[in-house]
Amino acid sequence: MTTTFTSAIEAALRNPASARANKLIVYLTAGDPTLHDTGELMAAIARGGADLIELGVPFSDPMADGPVIQRASERAVRSGAALAAIIERLADWRRAIGVPVILFSYYNPILQYGLERFSRALSQTGAEGALVVDLSPEEAEPYAATMRAARLDTVFLASPTSTDERLARIARLSAGFVYLISRPGVTGEKADFSSAVPPLVKRVRQFTDLPLAVGFGLSTPEQVRQVQSLADAAVVGSAVVRAIEDRYPTEGKAGIERFVRWLKTGVGSEPQ
């Protein structure tokens, strides 16, 4: 599938040839702890140095997520953070920050909303695209075509267990960047750096020149730097969601900003 417009996401993640940039993508769950807090948290994450924000749509059966994000989804669902409510507020949240935003969602909420309606509404918010975590590339042609018609990027997941045939299809359908899963399984913080990352980056690079971002399991500046030495960006999700769960009630948005800045720069010890 050919990109027919200049991708703001690709531009944001494209590392300059003269100096490797430390690009950081941060995930948070919309509506955790409330929809009002989400806008302030997105702004804090952007100030902390995130180059792109993944805004998770809470889902009642988050099968790809570990316990930290599952708890966030449960809190968000209780706060009324359905897809329609998120889209209704997203334009205001997006205007308050200067970095691209993509929605990170399961496919069921999008189908319930209506694919064409979703793509039109998402485009109107100023967001740049979406990643649908449980949509296989073999079934994604209608989704990708509809999103591209609305000038939205379609990010797909590639894993260490993906065949070359699937990687080629993922590369063809992707726009903005390709998200590489560092290890099979669900999201969550890990103490070690996955040895599967270097060969996966090499394999995917055979099929695309899009920026490559690596996530699942990253929780420290050291792990972020390891990824950035191999790929174009590191993705941190569960560690930030945990920080929101543990720190936001007492430290507020400033605490989350400090935490993201620590991940981004690696300066000092983990902020308390």
C-alpha positions as CSV (number, residue, x, y, z in Angstrom):
1,M,0.0,0.0,0.0
2,T,1.6,3.3,-1.1
3,T,1.8,6.3,1.1
4,T,0.1,9.2,-0.7
5,F,0.9,12.0,1.8
6,T,3.7,13.2,4.0
7,S,3.4,11.4,7.3
8,A,3.9,13.6,10.4
9,I,4.7,10.5,12.4
10,E,7.4,9.4,10.0
11,A,8.9,12.9,10.0
12,A,8.9,13.0,13.8
13,L,10.6,9.6,14.2
14,R,13.0,9.9,11.2
15,N,16.5,10.2,12.7
16,P,18.8,12.8,11.1
17,A,21.7,11.2,9.2
18,S,24.3,13.4,11.0
19,A,23.2,12.6,14.6
20,R,21.2,9.7,16.0
21,A,18.3,11.1,18.0
22,N,16.9,9.4,21.0
23,K,13.3,9.1,20.0
24,L,10.8,8.0,22.6
25,I,7.2,6.9,22.2
26,V,5.1,6.8,25.3
27,Y,1.8,5.0,25.9
28,L,-1.0,5.9,28.3
29,T,-4.5,4.7,28.7
30,A,-7.2,7.3,27.9
31,G,-9.5,7.8,30.9
32,D,-7.0,6.6,33.5
33,P,-7.7,7.8,36.1
34,T,-10.3,10.1,34.4
35,L,-10.8,11.7,31.0
36,H,-10.1,15.1,32.4
37,D,-6.8,13.9,33.7
38,T,-5.9,12.4,30.3
39,G,-5.4,15.8,28.6
40,E,-3.1,17.0,31.4
41,L,-1.1,13.8,31.4
42,M,-0.6,13.9,27.6
43,A,0.7,17.5,28.0
44,A,3.0,16.4,30.8
45,I,4.3,13.5,28.8
46,A,5.0,15.7,25.8
47,R,6.9,18.2,28.0
48,G,8.9,15.3,29.4
49,G,10.3,14.7,26.0
50,A,8.0,12.1,24.3
51,D,8.3,12.3,20.5
52,L,5.0,10.6,19.9
53,I,2.1,9.6,22.2
54,E,0.1,6.3,21.9
55,L,-3.3,6.9,23.5
56,G,-4.8,3.6,24.5
57,V,-8.6,3.0,24.1
58,P,-9.7,1.0,27.1
59,F,-11.2,-2.4,26.4
60,S,-13.1,-4.9,28.5
61,D,-11.0,-7.8,27.3
62,P,-7.4,-6.5,26.8
63,M,-5.9,-9.9,25.9
64,A,-2.5,-8.4,24.7
65,D,-2.0,-6.4,27.9
66,G,-0.3,-7.3,31.2
67,P,-1.7,-6.6,34.6
68,V,-0.6,-2.9,34.8
69,I,-2.4,-1.9,31.6
70,Q,-5.3,-4.2,32.4
71,R,-5.8,-2.3,35.7
72,A,-5.6,1.0,33.9
73,S,-8.3,-0.2,31.4
74,E,-10.6,-1.2,34.2
75,R,-10.2,2.2,35.9
76,A,-10.8,3.9,32.6
77,V,-13.9,1.9,31.7
78,R,-15.3,2.8,35.1
79,S,-14.6,6.4,34.4
80,G,-16.7,6.3,31.2
81,A,-13.8,6.3,28.7
82,A,-15.4,4.7,25.7
83,L,-14.1,5.4,22.2
84,A,-16.8,8.0,21.4
85,A,-16.0,10.0,24.6
86,I,-12.2,9.9,23.7
87,I,-12.7,11.1,20.2
88,E,-15.0,13.9,21.4
89,R,-12.2,15.3,23.6
90,L,-9.2,14.3,21.5
91,A,-9.1,17.5,19.4
92,D,-8.7,19.6,22.5
93,W,-6.0,17.3,23.9
94,R,-4.1,17.2,20.5
95,R,-4.1,21.0,20.2
96,A,-2.4,21.4,23.6
97,I,0.7,19.3,22.6
98,G,3.2,19.6,19.8
99,V,3.9,15.9,19.1
100,P,1.9,13.4,17.0
101,V,-0.7,11.2,18.6
102,I,-2.0,7.8,17.5
103,L,-4.8,5.8,19.0
104,F,-3.9,2.3,20.3
105,S,-7.0,0.2,20.2
106,Y,-8.5,-3.3,19.8
107,Y,-10.6,-3.7,16.7
108,N,-14.0,-4.3,18.4
109,P,-14.5,-0.7,19.6
110,I,-13.7,0.6,16.1
111,L,-16.2,-1.8,14.4
112,Q,-18.9,-0.8,16.9
113,Y,-18.2,2.8,16.1
114,G,-18.1,2.2,12.4
115,L,-14.8,2.1,10.4
116,E,-15.6,4.9,8.0
117,R,-17.1,7.1,10.8
118,F,-14.0,6.3,12.9
119,S,-11.5,7.3,10.2
120,R,-13.3,10.6,9.5
121,A,-13.7,11.5,13.2
122,L,-10.1,10.6,14.0
123,S,-8.8,12.7,11.1
124,Q,-10.9,15.7,12.4
125,T,-9.3,15.5,15.8
126,G,-5.8,16.2,14.4
127,A,-4.5,12.8,15.5
128,E,-2.2,11.2,13.0
129,G,-3.2,7.5,12.9
130,A,-3.9,4.3,14.8
131,L,-2.6,1.0,15.8
132,V,-5.1,-1.9,16.1
133,V,-3.4,-4.5,18.3
134,D,-5.6,-7.5,17.4
135,L,-6.1,-6.9,13.7
136,S,-4.1,-9.3,11.7
137,P,-2.4,-8.0,8.5
138,E,-4.1,-10.8,6.5
139,E,-7.5,-9.2,7.3
140,A,-6.5,-5.5,7.4
141,E,-6.8,-4.4,3.8
142,P,-10.3,-2.7,4.2
143,Y,-9.2,-1.0,7.4
144,A,-5.9,0.2,5.9
145,A,-7.6,1.5,2.7
146,T,-10.2,3.4,4.7
147,M,-7.6,5.0,7.0
148,R,-5.3,6.0,4.2
149,A,-8.3,7.6,2.4
150,A,-8.7,9.8,5.5
151,R,-4.9,10.6,5.4
152,L,-4.2,8.6,8.6
153,D,-1.2,6.4,9.3
154,T,-1.7,2.7,10.0
155,V,0.8,1.2,12.4
156,F,1.1,-2.6,12.5
157,L,2.9,-4.9,14.9
158,A,5.7,-7.3,14.0
159,S,7.0,-10.0,16.4
160,P,10.0,-12.3,16.6
161,T,7.7,-15.2,15.5
162,S,6.4,-13.4,12.4
163,T,7.3,-15.2,9.1
164,D,9.0,-13.3,6.3
165,E,5.8,-13.5,4.4
166,R,3.9,-11.8,7.2
167,L,6.6,-9.2,7.7
168,A,6.4,-8.3,4.0
169,R,2.6,-7.8,4.3
170,I,3.0,-5.7,7.5
171,A,5.6,-3.5,5.8
172,R,3.2,-3.0,2.9
173,L,0.3,-2.0,5.1
174,S,2.2,0.1,7.5
175,A,2.5,3.9,7.4
176,G,4.2,6.2,9.9
177,F,6.3,3.4,11.5
178,V,6.4,-0.3,12.2
179,Y,6.1,-1.4,15.8
180,L,8.4,-4.3,16.7
181,I,7.4,-6.4,19.7
182,S,10.5,-7.2,21.6
183,R,9.2,-10.6,22.9
184,P,6.1,-12.7,22.5
185,G,3.5,-12.4,25.2
186,V,1.6,-9.5,26.8
187,T,2.8,-6.1,27.7
188,G,4.7,-5.5,31.0
189,E,8.0,-4.4,32.4
190,K,11.0,-6.8,32.2
191,A,14.3,-6.7,33.9
192,D,16.3,-7.9,30.9
193,F,16.7,-6.8,27.4
194,S,15.4,-9.2,24.8
195,S,18.0,-10.9,22.6
196,A,15.3,-11.2,19.9
197,V,15.4,-7.5,19.1
198,P,18.6,-7.2,17.0
199,P,17.6,-10.1,14.6
200,L,14.0,-8.8,14.4
201,V,15.2,-5.3,13.4
202,K,17.5,-6.8,10.8
203,R,14.7,-8.9,9.3
204,V,12.1,-6.1,9.2
205,R,14.6,-3.7,7.7
206,Q,14.7,-6.0,4.6
207,F,11.1,-5.1,3.8
208,T,10.7,-1.4,4.7
209,D,12.6,1.9,5.2
210,L,9.9,3.2,7.5
211,P,11.1,4.1,11.0
212,L,11.2,1.1,13.4
213,A,10.0,1.4,17.0
214,V,10.6,-1.4,19.6
215,G,8.4,-1.9,22.6
216,F,7.0,-4.4,25.1
217,G,9.1,-4.8,28.3
218,L,11.0,-1.5,28.4
219,S,11.1,0.3,31.7
220,T,14.5,2.0,32.3
221,P,16.7,4.5,30.4
222,E,19.3,1.8,29.9
223,Q,16.8,-0.4,28.0
224,V,15.6,2.6,26.1
225,R,19.2,3.4,25.0
226,Q,19.7,-0.2,24.0
227,V,16.7,-0.1,21.7
228,Q,17.7,3.3,20.3
229,S,21.1,2.0,19.3
230,L,19.3,-0.6,17.1
231,A,16.1,1.0,15.9
232,D,14.6,4.5,15.4
233,A,12.5,4.8,18.6
234,A,11.8,3.0,21.9
235,V,8.2,2.5,23.2
236,V,7.5,2.6,26.9
237,G,4.0,1.7,28.1
238,S,3.5,-0.3,31.3
239,A,6.2,1.6,33.2
240,V,4.5,5.0,32.5
241,V,1.1,3.5,33.2
242,R,2.4,2.2,36.5
243,A,3.9,5.7,37.3
244,I,0.4,7.2,36.7
245,E,-1.1,4.6,39.0
246,D,1.5,5.0,41.8
247,R,2.7,8.6,41.5
248,Y,0.0,10.7,39.9
249,P,-2.3,10.7,43.0
250,T,0.5,12.3,45.1
251,E,2.9,13.9,42.6
252,G,0.5,15.1,40.0
253,K,1.4,15.8,36.4
254,A,4.9,17.2,37.4
255,G,5.8,13.7,38.7
256,I,4.8,12.1,35.4
257,E,6.8,14.7,33.5
258,R,9.9,14.0,35.6
259,F,9.5,10.3,35.0
260,V,9.3,10.6,31.2
261,R,12.2,13.0,31.2
262,W,14.2,10.4,33.2
263,L,13.4,7.7,30.6
264,K,14.2,10.1,27.8
265,T,17.5,11.5,29.1
266,G,18.7,8.9,31.6
267,V,19.9,11.8,33.8
268,G,20.0,11.0,37.5
269,S,18.2,8.2,39.3
270,E,14.6,7.2,38.9
271,P,12.5,10.1,40.3
272,Q,10.6,9.3,43.4
